[in-house]
Amino acid sequence: MKLTKAQYDEIAQFLGHVQPTRQSLRKLKEKFPSQSQSTLLSIFSQEYQKQIKRTHAKHHTAEAVETYYQRYLNGVMKNASAPVLLELANEMDFAPSLMARIVLERFLQEQEQAIPSKTLINSMLRDPSQIPDGVLANQIYQCTVNDCCYGPLVDCIKHAIGHEHEVLLREMLLEKNLSFIAEDQLRAKGYDKTPDFILEVPVAVEGHIIHWIESKASFGDESSHQAYLQDQFWSYWNRMSLSSRDLVLSEVSGRNFTCPKSK
């Protein structure tokens, strides 16, 4: 099902007035029952990430970090089993996993008397049992499992969905008897940046000539397309000598696929 710009704007406007919780996701589905769950979740996640980027800096000042850490310590001192970090994140309108990262990094600085490496922090966020404090480990775990937009659990889900739909796309191309070169084959030939599939014989779709297909695990709004153009698509165009820099978009099985078209 195609989503019009007006429908997207209505969804984005609605999301501007709700918190990024699973309860809000249910409200979103009730408000827009004709849209698929995967489409709404992708837009929900994307709009929330835009909000986080706008407010990210203020949560990482030295004053903010120390305030959050002291509030965490005071909270667990009163009740170690209460979801102190999760409630603090919701109060500050900040992603739970990102709040957990701030407090974990501050805790490790105090323990090690040095700035911890990103590798160590990421490892502990993925596996809180590595954290040398049982109370904090439990607080970190609560933040991770209750964050629907950020964190290692969300990253794992996105990776799995991305792989699943690349497999589905390959099956669709085979079903249509289209000859193609997959990304792994292109990398074996020495390409460092490649689309998911290059069609050895271009095909026409809705009046446009399709040379390659790139599958993305997110909703294709205007800002994300501009970012992908700069980071990826123009390099595909330059390296593969395509005849146009225009793009045609289509949605298949809840995923967005981006392909170049010729004029």
KOLBA-324187 format. One record per residue: x, y, z of N, C-alpha, C in turn. Coordinates in steps of 0.05 Angstrom, whole numbers, plus 5000, padded with zeros to 4 digits. Each point is the difference from the previous one (the first is absolute). Layout:
- X; Y; Z; X; Y; Z; X; Y; Z
...
***
This chain:
- 5017; 4976; 5000; 4983; 5024; 5000; 5018; 5025; 5000
- 4994; 5019; 4982; 5016; 5024; 4998; 4990; 5020; 5022
- 5020; 5015; 5010; 4994; 5020; 5020; 5005; 5028; 4988
- 4979; 5017; 5000; 5003; 5027; 4988; 5016; 5018; 5019
- 5010; 5022; 4989; 5014; 5019; 5017; 4982; 5012; 5021
- 4975; 5004; 4994; 4981; 5011; 5019; 4995; 4980; 5023
- 4998; 4975; 4993; 4997; 4979; 5021; 5024; 4999; 5018
- 5024; 5001; 4988; 5024; 4999; 5016; 5002; 5024; 5018
- 4994; 5024; 4990; 5001; 5024; 5017; 4980; 4998; 5023
- 4977; 4988; 4996; 4980; 4997; 5021; 5011; 4981; 5022
- 5013; 4979; 4992; 5012; 4981; 5019; 5022; 5013; 5016
- 5018; 5015; 4985; 5022; 5013; 5014; 4990; 5021; 5019
- 4979; 5015; 4993; 4989; 5020; 5018; 4988; 4987; 5025
- 4987; 4977; 4997; 4989; 4986; 5023; 5022; 4991; 5018
- 5022; 4991; 4989; 5023; 4990; 5016; 5013; 5022; 5016
- 4997; 5025; 4991; 5012; 5022; 5014; 4988; 5006; 5027
- 4977; 4987; 5005; 4985; 5005; 5025; 4998; 4975; 5019
- 5016; 4979; 4994; 4999; 4976; 5016; 5028; 4992; 5008
- 5003; 4986; 5023; 5026; 4990; 5009; 5007; 4975; 4985
- 5026; 4994; 4997; 5009; 4976; 4985; 4998; 4975; 5017
- 4976; 4991; 5006; 4995; 4976; 5015; 4983; 4980; 4984
- 4999; 4975; 5010; 4983; 4980; 4986; 4971; 5008; 5002
- 4992; 5014; 5021; 4972; 5009; 5002; 4994; 5020; 4977
- 5020; 5017; 4994; 4996; 5019; 4978; 4998; 4986; 4973
- 5015; 4978; 4997; 4998; 4985; 4976; 4972; 4988; 4996
- 4988; 4991; 5022; 4973; 4990; 4998; 4980; 5022; 4992
- 5004; 5024; 5011; 4983; 5023; 4993; 5004; 5007; 4971
- 5024; 4998; 4990; 5006; 5006; 4972; 4985; 4980; 4982
- 5001; 4975; 5007; 4986; 4980; 4983; 4970; 5004; 5001
- 4989; 5008; 5023; 4971; 5006; 5002; 4993; 5024; 4984
- 5017; 5020; 4999; 4995; 5025; 4985; 5001; 4996; 4970
- 5019; 4982; 4991; 5004; 4995; 4971; 4998; 4970; 4994
- 4976; 4989; 5003; 4997; 4971; 4997; 5005; 4990; 4971
- 4999; 5017; 4980; 5004; 4991; 4973; 5029; 4996; 4993
- 5018; 5010; 5017; 5029; 4998; 4995; 5011; 4975; 5014
- 5020; 4987; 4987; 5011; 4976; 5012; 5016; 5007; 5025
- 5002; 4980; 5018; 5015; 5003; 5025; 5029; 5007; 4994
- 5012; 4987; 4980; 5029; 5004; 4994; 5005; 5028; 4990
- 4981; 5011; 4984; 5003; 5027; 4990; 4998; 5020; 5022
- 4980; 4997; 5018; 4996; 5018; 5022; 5024; 4999; 5020
- 5010; 4976; 5005; 5023; 4997; 5018; 5025; 5014; 4988
- 5004; 4997; 4974; 5023; 5012; 4988; 4999; 5031; 5001
- 4976; 5011; 4994; 4996; 5029; 5002; 5004; 5010; 5029
- 4988; 4985; 5018; 5001; 5006; 5029; 5030; 5001; 5008
- 5015; 4980; 4993; 5029; 4999; 5008; 5015; 5023; 4987
- 4994; 5006; 4975; 5015; 5021; 4985; 4994; 5027; 5012
- 4975; 5006; 5005; 4993; 5026; 5011; 5012; 5004; 5028
- 5000; 4978; 5016; 5012; 5002; 5027; 5030; 5005; 4999
- 5013; 4987; 4981; 5029; 5003; 4997; 5007; 5029; 4992
- 4983; 5013; 4984; 5004; 5028; 4993; 4998; 5017; 5025
- 4981; 4994; 5017; 4996; 5015; 5025; 5024; 4997; 5018
- 5010; 4975; 5002; 5024; 4995; 5017; 5024; 5015; 4990
- 5004; 5001; 4974; 5023; 5014; 4989; 4999; 5030; 5007
- 4975; 5011; 5000; 4997; 5028; 5006; 5007; 5007; 5029
- 4996; 4981; 5018; 5003; 5005; 5029; 5024; 4985; 5012
- 5015; 4985; 4983; 5021; 4983; 5009; 5021; 5015; 5017
- 5009; 5023; 4990; 5022; 5015; 5013; 4994; 5008; 5029
- 4975; 5008; 5005; 4994; 5010; 5027; 5001; 4978; 5021
- 4997; 4975; 4991; 5001; 4977; 5019; 5029; 4991; 5006
- 5019; 5011; 4985; 5028; 4991; 5003; 5018; 5022; 5011
- 4989; 5022; 5010; 5017; 5019; 5014; 5009; 4988; 5026
- 5022; 5010; 5011; 5011; 4990; 5025; 4979; 5002; 5023
- 4986; 5023; 5000; 4980; 5004; 5021; 4977; 4980; 4997
- 4990; 4995; 4976; 4978; 4981; 4996; 5009; 4972; 5008
- 5024; 4992; 4991; 5009; 4973; 5007; 5002; 4996; 5030
- 5011; 5019; 5014; 5003; 4997; 5029; 4973; 5000; 5014
- 4981; 5017; 4989; 4973; 5000; 5012; 4986; 4973; 4996
- 5002; 4988; 4977; 4988; 4974; 4995; 5012; 4979; 5017
- 5027; 5001; 5003; 5013; 4979; 5016; 4993; 5002; 5029
- 4999; 5024; 5011; 4992; 5003; 5028; 4971; 4993; 5005
- 4983; 5006; 4981; 4972; 4992; 5003; 4997; 4970; 4999
- 5016; 4987; 4983; 5000; 4971; 4999; 5009; 4988; 5027
- 5022; 5010; 5011; 5010; 4990; 5026; 4980; 5004; 5022
- 4988; 5024; 5001; 4980; 5005; 5021; 4975; 4983; 4996
- 4993; 4995; 4975; 4976; 4984; 4995; 5004; 4971; 5008
- 5022; 4988; 4993; 5004; 4971; 5007; 5006; 4997; 5029
- 5010; 5021; 5013; 5004; 4999; 5029; 4973; 4998; 5015
- 4980; 5013; 4989; 4974; 4999; 5012; 4986; 4973; 4993
- 5002; 4992; 4975; 4987; 4975; 4992; 5015; 4989; 4976
- 5017; 4980; 5005; 5018; 4989; 4979; 4985; 4985; 4979
- 4976; 4990; 5006; 4984; 4984; 4981; 4982; 5018; 4982
- 4997; 5025; 5007; 4984; 5018; 4983; 5014; 5006; 4974
- 4985; 5005; 4979; 5012; 5007; 4974; 5010; 5029; 4999
- 5020; 5006; 5016; 5009; 5027; 5003; 5010; 5012; 4974
- 5017; 4986; 4986; 5011; 5011; 4975; 4979; 5003; 4979
- 4982; 4981; 4997; 4979; 5001; 4981; 4981; 5024; 5005
- 4993; 5003; 5025; 4983; 5023; 5007; 5014; 5027; 4996
- 5026; 5000; 5005; 5015; 5025; 4996; 5001; 5007; 4970
- 5004; 4979; 4983; 5001; 5005; 4971; 4973; 5010; 4990
- 4978; 4988; 5010; 4973; 5009; 4992; 4995; 5029; 5009
- 5009; 5006; 5024; 4996; 5027; 5010; 5015; 5021; 4984
- 5025; 4993; 4992; 5016; 5018; 4984; 4994; 4999; 4970
- 4981; 4983; 4992; 4992; 4996; 4972; 5025; 4992; 4984
- 5015; 4981; 5010; 5025; 4991; 4987; 4998; 4970; 4997
- 5013; 4989; 4979; 4998; 4971; 4995; 5012; 4985; 5024
- 4986; 4979; 5011; 5010; 4985; 5023; 5028; 4989; 4996
- 5005; 4989; 4976; 5027; 4988; 4995; 5022; 5021; 5000
- 4994; 5024; 4991; 5019; 5021; 5000; 5005; 5011; 5028
- 4979; 5001; 5016; 5003; 5008; 5028; 5017; 4979; 5015
- 4995; 4974; 4994; 5015; 4979; 5012; 5030; 5002; 4993
- 5006; 5008; 4975; 5028; 5003; 4992; 5013; 5022; 5015
- 4986; 5023; 5004; 5012; 5022; 5015; 5007; 4992; 5028
- 4981; 4987; 5014; 5005; 4993; 5028; 5021; 4978; 5002
- 5000; 4981; 4981; 5020; 4979; 5000; 5028; 5011; 4996
- 5003; 5019; 4981; 5026; 5012; 4995; 5010; 5015; 5025
- 4981; 5015; 5013; 5008; 5015; 5024; 5007; 4980; 5023
- 4987; 4979; 5003; 5006; 4979; 5020; 5028; 4988; 4995
- 5006; 4994; 4975; 5026; 4988; 4994; 5023; 5020; 5004
- 4994; 5025; 4994; 5021; 5021; 5005; 5007; 5001; 5030
- 4979; 4998; 5016; 5005; 5000; 5029; 5014; 4975; 5010
- 4994; 4977; 4988; 5012; 4975; 5008; 5029; 4998; 4991
- 5005; 5008; 4975; 5026; 4996; 4987; 5018; 5024; 5002
- 4989; 5023; 5008; 5015; 5026; 5000; 5011; 5006; 4973
- 4985; 4993; 4979; 5008; 5005; 4973; 4976; 4999; 4982
- 5002; 5012; 4976; 4977; 4999; 4981; 4999; 4972; 4988
- 4977; 4986; 5002; 4998; 4973; 4989; 4998; 5001; 4970
- 5010; 4979; 4987; 4998; 4998; 4971; 4972; 4995; 4990
- 4994; 5008; 4976; 4974; 4995; 4988; 4995; 4970; 4997
- 5021; 4985; 4995; 4998; 4971; 4997; 4990; 4988; 5025
- 5011; 5008; 5023; 4992; 4989; 5026; 4971; 5008; 5006
- 4993; 5025; 4995; 4973; 5009; 5006; 4980; 4985; 4983
- 5005; 4997; 4974; 4982; 4986; 4982; 4997; 4970; 5009
- 5022; 4988; 5008; 4999; 4972; 5009; 4983; 4997; 5025
- 5002; 5018; 5018; 4984; 4999; 5025; 4970; 5006; 4994
- 4995; 5018; 4981; 4972; 5006; 4993; 4987; 4975; 4987
- 5016; 4986; 4984; 4989; 4976; 4987; 4996; 4977; 5020
- 5018; 4999; 5020; 4999; 4979; 5020; 5004; 5012; 5028
- 4979; 5010; 5012; 5002; 5013; 5026; 5012; 4983; 5022
- 5001; 4974; 4997; 5012; 4983; 5020; 5030; 5005; 5004
- 5012; 5014; 4981; 5028; 5008; 5002; 5005; 5023; 5019
- 4978; 5015; 5006; 5003; 5024; 5017; 5005; 4991; 5029
- 5021; 5011; 5012; 5008; 4991; 5027; 4983; 5012; 5022
- 4975; 5004; 4995; 4981; 5010; 5020; 4973; 4989; 4992
- 4989; 4981; 5017; 4975; 4987; 4993; 4977; 5019; 4997
- 4998; 5020; 5017; 4978; 5019; 4999; 5000; 5015; 4974
- 5024; 5011; 4993; 5002; 5015; 4975; 4995; 4982; 4976
- 5010; 4975; 5001; 4995; 4981; 4978; 4970; 4996; 4995
- 4985; 4998; 5022; 4971; 4996; 4997; 4987; 5025; 4989
- 5009; 5024; 5008; 4990; 5025; 4990; 5005; 5003; 4971
- 5024; 4993; 4991; 5008; 5001; 4972; 4982; 4981; 4984
- 4996; 4976; 5010; 4983; 4980; 4986; 4972; 5011; 4996
- 4988; 5012; 5021; 4973; 5011; 4998; 4999; 5021; 4978
- 5020; 5017; 4998; 5000; 5020; 4980; 5001; 4988; 4972
- 5017; 4980; 4997; 5004; 4987; 4974; 4974; 4987; 4990
- 4987; 4985; 5017; 4976; 4985; 4990; 4976; 5018; 4997
- 5001; 5024; 5012; 4977; 5018; 4998; 5004; 5023; 4980
- 5022; 4998; 4985; 5006; 5021; 4980; 4992; 4989; 4972
- 4981; 5013; 4987; 4991; 4990; 4974; 5013; 5014; 4976
- 5020; 5018; 5006; 5012; 5015; 4978; 5031; 4999; 5000
- 5012; 4995; 5023; 5029; 5000; 5003; 5009; 4975; 5015
- 5026; 4995; 5000; 5012; 4980; 5017; 5007; 4974; 4984
- 5015; 4982; 5013; 5010; 4976; 4987; 4977; 4981; 4991
- 4979; 4999; 5015; 4978; 4983; 4993; 4986; 5009; 4974
- 4996; 5026; 4998; 4988; 5012; 4976; 5019; 4997; 4976
- 5026; 5003; 5005; 5020; 4997; 4978; 4999; 4971; 4989
- 4997; 4981; 5018; 4999; 4972; 4992; 4975; 4994; 4984
- 4978; 5011; 5008; 4975; 4996; 4986; 5001; 5012; 4972
- 5011; 5025; 4998; 5003; 5013; 4974; 5017; 4984; 4982
- 5022; 4990; 5010; 5019; 4984; 4984; 4986; 4975; 4989
- 4984; 4987; 5018; 4986; 4975; 4991; 4979; 5006; 4979
- 4985; 5022; 5004; 4980; 5008; 4980; 5013; 5007; 4974
- 5022; 5015; 5001; 5014; 5007; 4976; 5009; 4975; 4984
- 5012; 4981; 5014; 5009; 4976; 4987; 4976; 4984; 4988
- 4978; 4999; 5015; 4977; 4985; 4991; 4989; 5011; 4974
- 4999; 5027; 4998; 4988; 5012; 4976; 5019; 5000; 4977
- 5026; 4999; 5005; 5019; 4996; 4978; 4996; 4972; 4987
- 4995; 4980; 5018; 4994; 4973; 4990; 4974; 5000; 4984
- 4980; 5014; 5010; 4974; 5001; 4986; 5003; 5014; 4973
- 5016; 5021; 4999; 5005; 5014; 4975; 5014; 4982; 4980
- 5020; 4985; 5009; 5014; 4982; 4982; 4980; 4979; 4989
- 4983; 4990; 5017; 4980; 4980; 4991; 4981; 5012; 4979
- 4992; 5025; 5004; 4983; 5014; 4981; 5013; 5003; 4973
- 5026; 5007; 5000; 5015; 5003; 4975; 5002; 4973; 4986
- 5006; 4979; 5015; 5002; 4974; 4988; 4973; 4991; 4988
- 4979; 5006; 5015; 4973; 4992; 4991; 4993; 5014; 4974
- 5010; 5025; 4996; 4994; 5014; 4975; 5020; 4994; 4978
- 5019; 4981; 5006; 5020; 4992; 4981; 5017; 5024; 4991
- 5007; 5017; 5019; 5017; 5023; 4994; 5029; 4993; 5006
- 5018; 5007; 4982; 5028; 4995; 5004; 5013; 5022; 5016
- 5014; 4994; 5022; 5010; 5021; 5018; 5027; 4991; 5012
- 5014; 5020; 5011; 5025; 4995; 5015; 4995; 5010; 5028
- 5004; 4983; 5020; 4994; 5007; 5028; 5024; 5015; 5012
- 4995; 5013; 5023; 5020; 5016; 5013; 5025; 4984; 5007
- 4997; 4975; 5010; 5023; 4984; 5007; 5017; 4994; 4976
- 4988; 4996; 4977; 5015; 4995; 4975; 5015; 5025; 4992
- 4988; 5023; 5003; 5013; 5025; 4993; 5024; 5006; 5018
- 4997; 4994; 5026; 5022; 5004; 5018; 5023; 4982; 4994
- 4994; 4975; 4991; 5021; 4982; 4993; 5016; 5010; 4976
- 4987; 5017; 4983; 5013; 5011; 4977; 5016; 5026; 5007
- 4998; 5008; 5026; 5016; 5023; 5008; 4985; 5026; 5005
- 4974; 5000; 4996; 4984; 5024; 5005; 4997; 5003; 5031
- 5005; 5025; 5010; 4997; 5004; 5029; 4972; 5010; 5007
- 4987; 5016; 4983; 4973; 5009; 5004; 4983; 4990; 4977
- 4980; 4984; 5006; 4983; 4989; 4979; 4971; 5000; 5009
- 4981; 5001; 4981; 4972; 4995; 5007; 4996; 4971; 5006
- 4976; 4993; 5009; 4995; 4972; 5006; 5000; 4982; 4975
- 4988; 5011; 4979; 4999; 4984; 4975; 5004; 5019; 4976
- 5016; 4991; 4980; 5002; 5013; 4975; 4987; 4982; 4979
- 4981; 5011; 4984; 4987; 4984; 4980; 5018; 4999; 4975
- 5007; 4977; 4991; 5018; 4997; 4977; 4985; 5009; 4975
- 4974; 4997; 4999; 4984; 5011; 4978; 4979; 5018; 5013
- 5002; 5026; 4997; 4981; 5019; 5012; 4971; 4994; 4992
- 4982; 5006; 5018; 4971; 4995; 4995; 4985; 5027; 5003
- 4976; 5001; 4988; 4983; 5023; 5002; 4979; 4996; 5021
- 4997; 5019; 5018; 4980; 4999; 5021; 4985; 5027; 5000
- 4974; 4999; 4994; 4984; 5024; 4999; 5012; 5022; 4983
- 5012; 4992; 4978; 5011; 5019; 4981; 5028; 5009; 5005
- 5013; 4988; 5020; 5028; 5007; 5007; 5018; 4976; 4996
- 5025; 5005; 4992; 5019; 4979; 4996; 5016; 4995; 5026
- 4998; 4976; 5010; 5013; 4993; 5026; 5026; 4985; 4995
- 5022; 5011; 5011; 5027; 4988; 4996; 5008; 4985; 5025
- 4993; 5011; 5024; 5009; 4986; 5025; 4979; 5005; 5021
- 5001; 4984; 5021; 4981; 5002; 5022; 5014; 5000; 5027
- 4993; 5019; 5017; 5011; 5003; 5027; 4977; 4998; 5020
- 5002; 4981; 5018; 4979; 4995; 5019; 5008; 5013; 5027
- 4981; 5015; 5012; 5006; 5013; 5026; 4980; 4992; 5021
- 5009; 4997; 5025; 4983; 4991; 5022; 4987; 5024; 5014
- 4993; 5020; 4986; 4987; 5023; 5012; 4982; 5014; 4980
- 4982; 5016; 5010; 4981; 5015; 4983; 5015; 5021; 4984
- 4994; 5003; 4975; 5015; 5018; 4982; 4988; 5028; 5000
- 5004; 5016; 5021; 4990; 5027; 4999; 5021; 5018; 4985
- 4993; 5025; 4997; 5017; 5018; 4984; 5028; 5003; 5011
- 5003; 5004; 5027; 5026; 5004; 5012; 5018; 4975; 4998
- 4988; 4977; 5004; 5016; 4975; 4998; 5009; 4995; 4971
- 4983; 5006; 4981; 5008; 4997; 4972; 5023; 5019; 4993
- 4999; 5024; 5010; 5022; 5019; 4994; 5026; 4990; 5012
- 4998; 4989; 5025; 5024; 4989; 5013; 5011; 4976; 4984
- 4982; 4983; 4991; 5009; 4976; 4985; 5012; 5008; 4973
- 4989; 5021; 4988; 5011; 5010; 4975; 5029; 5008; 5003
- 5005; 5015; 5021; 5027; 5010; 5005; 5019; 4978; 5008
- 4991; 4982; 5018; 5017; 4979; 5011; 5004; 4976; 4982
- 4980; 4994; 4983; 5002; 4975; 4985; 4993; 5003; 4970
- 4976; 5011; 4994; 4989; 4997; 4973; 5016; 5013; 4979
- 5011; 5025; 5005; 5016; 5013; 4980; 5025; 4984; 4994
- 5011; 4987; 5020; 5024; 4984; 4994; 4993; 4976; 4983
- 4976; 4988; 5004; 4991; 4979; 4982; 4998; 5010; 4971
- 4988; 5024; 4998; 4997; 5012; 4973; 5026; 5004; 4986
- 5019; 5012; 5015; 5027; 5006; 4988; 5015; 4975; 4992
- 4999; 4979; 5017; 5016; 4976; 4995; 4988; 4982; 4980
- 4973; 5002; 4996; 4987; 4981; 4982; 4991; 5013; 4974
- 5008; 5026; 4997; 4995; 5014; 4974; 4971; 4999; 4992
- 4982; 5006; 5019; 4972; 5000; 4993; 4993; 5025; 4985
- 4978; 5000; 4986; 4994; 5022; 4982; 4983; 5023; 5012
- 4993; 4997; 5026; 4985; 5022; 5012; 5004; 5000; 5030
- 4995; 5023; 5013; 5002; 5002; 5029; 4973; 5002; 5013
- 4979; 4995; 4985; 4973; 5000; 5012; 4995; 4974; 5014
- 4980; 4999; 5018; 4994; 4976; 5015; 4970; 4994; 4998
- 4994; 4975; 5000; 4972; 4992; 5002; 4997; 4982; 5024
- 4979; 5003; 5016; 4996; 4986; 5025; 4976; 4982; 4999
- 5003; 4977; 5012; 4977; 4982; 5003; 5002; 4985; 5026
- 4977; 4991; 5010; 5000; 4986; 5026; 4991; 4971; 4995
- 5016; 4981; 5010; 4993; 4972; 4996; 5001; 4986; 5027
- 4979; 4987; 5007; 4998; 4984; 5025; 5009; 5017; 5025
- 4991; 5025; 5000; 5005; 5017; 5023; 5028; 5012; 5000
- 5016; 4996; 4979; 5027; 5011; 4999; 5002; 5020; 4977
- 5018; 5019; 5002; 5005; 5019; 4978; 5023; 4991; 4983
- 4997; 5000; 4974; 5021; 4993; 4982; 5006; 5024; 4982
- 5025; 5008; 4997; 5007; 5023; 4984; 5016; 4992; 4975
- 4992; 5010; 4978; 5012; 4992; 4975; 5004; 5025; 4982
- 5022; 5001; 4984; 5003; 5022; 4982; 4982; 4997; 4976
- 4993; 5022; 4987; 4984; 4998; 4976; 5013; 5018; 4978
- 4995; 4994; 4976; 5011; 5016; 4978; 4978; 5019; 4990
- 5008; 5023; 4989; 4980; 5019; 4990; 4991; 4992; 4972
***
